[in-house]
Amino acid sequence: MYRYVWSLVCWYLRPIIKWFLRQTTSMCELQRICYGEPSGAKRTLAVENSLYQSRNPEIKALVITLDELTERRGFNAKTERKVLEDAIRTVLLAKKINPVAHPDFAKTFGKCVELIWGYRQLVFEIEELRKTGYDSSNPEHEVILLKLWNLLKPDEPLEARVTKQWQDIGFQMYRYVWSLVCWYLRPIIKWFLRQTTSMCELQRICYGEPSGAKRTLAVENSLYQSRNPEIKALVITLDELTERRGFNAKTERKVLEDAIRTVLLAKKINPVAHPDFAKTFGKCVELIWGYRQLVFEIEELRKTGYDSSNPEHEVILLKLWNLLKPDEPLEARNLVFFADEYPIAARHALLHSVHPRYGYAFAIVGINITSMAWRLLRDGAAKTHVYNSSKTLPGVRAFHQFFSYLFYAFDEFWIESKPTNMMEFSSISQKFENSIRTALANPATVFRLNPSLDKI
């Protein structure tokens, strides 16, 4: 509660304090930071915090512009000078700073902007590199690998391209060999099976695998590994569509029809001879890219911090209290959903949270479970549950339901663990996450919060 009160105090007092300091020092907050803080992380973090907390319309617009620029990797050597000049000019005008009277401010502030949004862009760039797997058919990857060997083992030449020598620097050779085998043999195996079964790989999966996660994961793997130009273009199109949140109720039918048509033409499948394929394949596409879009939507929600000046945030907070404590006046989205959809289960967990011996901070656990649910969603572990449980396009509601199950299951796990104190939270939380990951490794897994819980 003290954090909530403190955020309110800061929200209303901060402008007053800033105004008072401006009157007494004749400098705005950014100037005081640039002149008063030592160069480096301390100054840059303070400038970053000031910019993101600013209520000045010009500053807020500048922050949004810089965020969008870095997200599309537009902050580079060619654009850097103009970007920094525009940012400095905006702040000088918005804060009414005289550049003649304060000649050092522009250089100091510009350096901070360069570091702040340079870092943000770095995060996006590293994420792109992280997603790029090793490809033995890519000459650039091969050059990097050979360069690594020559740098680490300059006096020991490689006996062959594929050799156990790679184990000397920590590579598991069997994986590399297996990737080479798969790369060269997979098309041959697929061709042989097509000739003998008269069906492409996608047809064999749709007809041979049981519905749910197992079939959908196999279709996903097949589509992403395909070397067919039309299929590769389809995958890129669907990825871009979900990234801009364009896969919704209005577009879903057309998107699925286009995807099915593309595959039927690319794989030369006769829809008359295979009437069930379109429906089965379409369902898999709906789940695969519905899941991808869900990841983007949850990431947007995760980035949205609580804002006491936002009426919607206040309504959510008050609703949460009224759902959990309907008989007491009040002295976050997942918890609200949990309390709204499963009121008895939520109050049951709340009672456990105030247990004299095994109690825990209800809201803090909610934050941790949200983080856990997001990790499982982001790294793909939750696909098993989402693919098995979703009957239509997966949306944010699917994430809220996943969270509700995890929260209630963790509550039971915590009580059964009989912790001696809250210091055990980290280890128990890790054990719980491991058990969830183990369950999700089973392609038949689907988590459901038993409706009977509302009769506890």
N, C-alpha and C positions, 0 to 999 in steps of 0.2 A: 504493500500500500504506500509505503514511504516513497517509492520510486515514482508512482503515479502522481502523488502530491508534489514531489520535487519537479517533475516534468511540467506540471501546471505553473508552479512558482517561476521556473525558468522561462516558460513561454511568455508570461505576463511581465516579469521583471526585467528580462534581458533588454528589451528596447529602451526601458527607462534608464538602466545602467549605462547602456551605450550612448544614449543622448547626453547623460550627465558627464561622461568621460570626454565626449566630443567637445562639450562646452568648456570643460576645464583644461583640456590639452590641445584643443584646436586641431585634433587629428581624428580620423575615423578609425574603426577597429583594425582594418587591414594595415593602415599606416603604423599603428601602435605595435602590431605583430611584426611587421617587416623591420621596424627600427629597434624593437625591444627584445625579440627572440634571437638566439644565436642561429647562424645559418645551418642548414641541414634538416634532419627529420623533424625536429621540434618546431621550427618555423613553418615548414611546409605543411605539417599536419594541422597546425593552428590556422593557417590560411585556408586549407581545404575545409576544415570544420566551419570557419566563418562564412565561406562562399556557399556551402550547402545549407547553412542555417539562415542565410539572408532572406529577408522578405521584400527586398527591393526588386521590382519587376524587371529592371534591366539586368540585374545580377542573376536573377532566376533564369531569365531567357538565355543569358550567356552560358550558364552551367548546362542547361539542356542542349544547347548548340554544341558545346564541347563534348558532352557525353555521346551525342549522336555521331559526331565526327570520328571519335576514337572507335566507336562500335563498328563503323564501316572502314576502319583502318586508314583514315584520311589525314592523320597527323604524322607527317613524314618530313624529310629534309627539304622537299620542294615547297611544302605549304607552311612549315613551322614558323618562318619569319612573319608571314602575313597573319597567321592565326594569333601569334603572341601580340603583334601590334594592335590587332582588333580587340583582343581581350584587355590590354592595357588601356586603350582609348575608351572602351566601354566603362571601365572602372573609374578612370579619371573624371569622366563626365557624370556618371551616376553618383559618385561620392564628392564631386566638386573639389577635386584636388588640383592645385596649381602646379603644373610640372616644372615651372621655373623655380618656385620656392622649394620644391621637393624633387630635385633632379635624380636622387638615388632610388626613389620609390619604384619607378618604372622598371629598372633593371632587376631589383630584388623581387618584385612581384612577378615579373615575367619569368624568372627562374623557377619560382614556385609553381606557376601554371604549367610550365614545361615538365616539371617533375610529376605533378599530380596526374595530368592527363597522359603523360608518357607512360606512367605506371599502369593506368587503366587500359591503355591500348596494348601494353605488354601482356596483360592478363588474357586478352582476347587472342593475341598472336600465339601465346604458349598453349592455350586451349586448342587452337587449330593444329599446332604441331603434335600435341598429345593425341589427337584423334587420327593422325596419320600413321598407320601401321607400316611395318617393314614389308617391302614388296621386292622379291628377288628379281622380278622382271624390270624393275626400275633402275636404269644405269646409275642415276645419282645416288641411290641407296647403296648400290654395290661399291661405288667409289668411296663413300663415307666409311663403309665397313672395312674395306681394304686399307684405307688411310689410318683407321684406328689400330689395325694390326701393326702396320709399319711404325707407328708412333710408339706403341707399347712394346713391340718386339722387333726393333730395327735390325738386330743381328741374327734373327731366325726367320728365314724365308718360309712362306707357306708351301707345303709339299703339293697341295692341290686346293682347288676352290672349296671342295667339301672334304674336310679332314677333322680328326679328333683334336688337332692342335688348338681349335677354337675354345676347347674346354679349359685351356691354360689361362684364358682371360675371362672365364666365368660364363661363357655361352653354353647352353644346353644343346648340344649338337643334334640330338635326335629331333628336336622341335624344328630346327632349321631344315634338316633333311626332309622331314615330313611335309613342311610347307612347300618345298621344291617338288616333292612327289605329287602332292595335291594339285599344285599349279599346272603341272604338265599332264598328269593322268586324268584329272577330273573331266576335261572335255571328251577324252577318249571313252571313259566309262559312261558318261552321259549319252554320247552318240550310240554306243553299243546297246544301252538300255532302251533308247528310243527306237532302235531298229527291231529289238526283240519284243518290246511291249506296245509299240505304236503310240506311245505317250511320252510327252516331254516331262522333265523333272517336276514342274509345278503340278501337272496332272497326277503324277504318281503320289505326290505328297497329299494333294487334296482328296484323293480317293483312298489312299493307304493309311494315313495317320488319323487318329481319333480327333474329333473337334475339340477346340480349346487351345491351351498354351502350346502343347506339343506340335500341333499342326501349324499354328500361327508362327511360332519361332522357326520352324523348318522353311516355311514360305518366305519369311523375312530373310533368312540366311541365303536362300536360293536367289532372291531378287538382288541382294546387295553383292553377291559373288558373280552375278551374271556378266558375261562379256558382250552380250548382244547390245548393239548401239541403241535400239529402240527401248529396251528394258532399262539400260543405264540412264537414258534421257528421262524416262518415266520416274525413276527413283529420284533423280535430281529435282524434277518438277514438284514431286510430292513433298520432298524435304523442304524446298523453298516455300511451298504453300503453307505448310504447318508452321514454319518459322515466323511467317507474318500473320499467323492465326487465321488463315483463310479456309480452314477445313471445319465447316459448321453445318447446321441444319439446312441452311439455304443452298449451300454449294455441294453438300455431301453426295446427293444423287448423281449430279453431273460428273463430279470427280471420279466416283466409282465406275460409272458407265465408261468414261474415257480410259480409265486404267484397265478395265476388262477388255475393251475394244483393242487397246494397244497390245495386250498380251495375246489375245486371240489371233491378231494379224502377225505379230512377231514370231509366235510359236506355231502358226498355221494350224490352229485348232478349229475344228468344225463345230460350231455351236449347236447344230442340229443333232450331230452324233454324240455330243457331250453336253446335254442340257443342264446338268447339275454343276458343271465346273464353274460357270459364271457366278452363281450364287455363293458357292463355297469360297472361291478365290476373293470375291468382293468383300465377304465378311472378314477375311484375313487382312485385306488392305485397310478396311475400316478400323480394325483393332491396332494394326501396326502404326499407322500414321495418326490415329487418334491418341495413342500412347505418347508418340513424339510431341504432338501438340500440347498434351497435358503437361509434359515436362516444362515446356516454355511458359505455359500459363501459371504453373505453380512457382516457377522462378520469379515471375513478375510479382506475384503475391508476396513471396519471401522478401523481395527487395523493398516492399512497402512498409515502412516503419510506422509505429503508432504516432499519431499527431493529434494532440488534444484540441486543436483548433478545427479539426475535420469533424463535422457533425455526424458523418457516417461511422467514423471510428468510435465516437461517443455513444451512439445508438447501440453498436455491437457490444461495447463494454457493459452498458446498462442491461442489455438483453441477457448477457451471460450471467450477471448477478441475479436477475429476476428468475432465470431458469434454475439456477442452483440454490438460491436462497429466496424462494417466493414469499416467505413470511417476514423477511427482514429488508428494510430499505438499504440502499447502497451507501455506505459511509465513505477477443482475440479470435479469428474466424473459425479455426478448427475446434476450439473448445465450445464455441457457441453451437456449432453443428452437432457435436457430441451431446451436449446438454439438451438440445432441441429435439434431435432424432431419437435419442436413447435417454430420456430424463431420469428414469429409475436407476439405470446403470451408471449414469454420471454422478448421481447423488450417492450411490453406493460407494463409488470410488472416492468421492469427496469425504465420506465418513471414514474411510480407511486413512485418508490423508491427515486426519486429526487424531488418529489413534495415539494414545499416550506413549506407546513404546515403539511402534513401527510407522509412525506418521511421516509425511513428507510434504514438501511445498507443492501444492496442486498445480498452480500456474507455472512454476519453474519446470516441473515434470512435463507439462504440456508443451513448453518450449523445446525441451529435449526430445520429446517424442516426435514433434513436428520436424525437427532437424533429422532425426533418424528416418522418418518416413520419406523425407526429401532425398536423403542419401540413397535409400533403396530404390527410389523412383529414378533418380539421375543415373545411377550406375547400371540400371536395367534389371536388377534383382527382382523388382516388383512386377515385372512383365508377366510372370507366371500367374500371379493373383489377378492382375488387371485383365489379362487376356481370357482367363477362365471365368471371371465374374461379370464382365461387361457384355450386355446384350446389344447395346447400341454404341454410338461414338463415345469413347471415354471422355469425361469432362472433369471439372474441378470437384464435382460431387463425388467422383470415384476416389479422389485423393482424400477428401474429408471422411469417407467411409473407411478407407484404409487406416487413417489416423485413429478413428474411433475404436477400431478393433485393436490396434497396437496399444492404445492408452489403457483400455480395459484389461487386455492380456498382461500388460506390464504391471498394472495394479495387483493382479493376482500373483504374478511372479515375485513381486516385491514382498508381499505379505508372506508368501510361502518360503521365501529366502530367510525370513526372520533376521533382518540386519540389526547389528548392535547399535549403529548410529548412521547418520547421513553420510559419513565419510566413505561408506561402502557403496554409495550410489553409482560411482563410475564403474566399478568392477561388476556390479549386478546388472547395470545397464548394458555393458559390453556382452555379458553372458546371454542376456535376453536377445540382443541383436543377433548374436551368433546362432541362437536357436531359431530365430525367424528366418535367417538366411539359409539354414539347413532345411527348414520346411519349404522354402521357396525354390530350393534346388530340385524338388520333386515336381515334375511338369503337371501333375494332377492337383496341386495345391490351390485351394481357394479359401480365403479367410472370410468368415461371416460372424457377425456379432449376433448370437442367438437371440431372437425376439423374446424368448421366455425370460431373458434377463430383466425385462421391464416389469416382471412380476415378483422380483426379489422382495 
